[in-house]
């Protein structure tokens, strides 16, 4: 599922996020770039005050997503957008 992110144009990011309705195209796009978003999220968690006692490298992907949903302004969707810009 996880693949390496090379580069993506802003227009493709915006188009994919606008289409976050469960379509196959969006699911494919999100899956392709999930590794990049998870890496970005772990770096963000490591820098956050609420996670001072947490080693972000040891968190599962599900734990990372839950932390992002709770603490990142805009949740997972916003983090995916920010990670790929």
C-alpha positions, -999 to 999 in steps of 0.1 A, spaced: 0 0 0 27 25 9 47 39 -19 74 65 -21 63 101 -30 83 118 -57 65 150 -67 30 161 -73 15 193 -86 -7 214 -64 -36 210 -89 -35 172 -85 -35 175 -47 -65 199 -47 -84 178 -72 -78 146 -52 -88 162 -19 -120 177 -34 -129 142 -46 -126 126 -12 -159 108 -16 -147 73 -16 -142 70 -53 -116 45 -65 -95 73 -80 -92 90 -47 -86 58 -28 -57 50 -52 -43 85 -49 -45 85 -11 -29 50 -8 -1 60 -31 9 90 -9 0 76 25 36 67 33 46 103 28 18 116 50 26 91 78 62 102 77 52 138 79 28 130 107 55 113 127 78 142 123 50 166 134 42 144 164 78 144 175 78 182 174 45 186 193 42 194 230 13 170 235 35 141 225 67 149 245 67 115 262 60 96 230 85 81 205 66 87 173 87 61 154 71 34 176 35 44 170 14 22 147 -1 39 116 -35 38 133 -22 55 164 -6 82 142 -39 88 124 -58 90 157 -33 116 171 -36 136 139 -74 136 140 -74 148 176 -46 174 175 -39 185 139 -61 214 127 -82 199 100 -74 163 109 -59 137 86 -73 153 54 -55 186 62 -23 168 71 -23 148 38 -27 181 19 1 198 39 24 168 36 22 167 -2 26 205 -9 
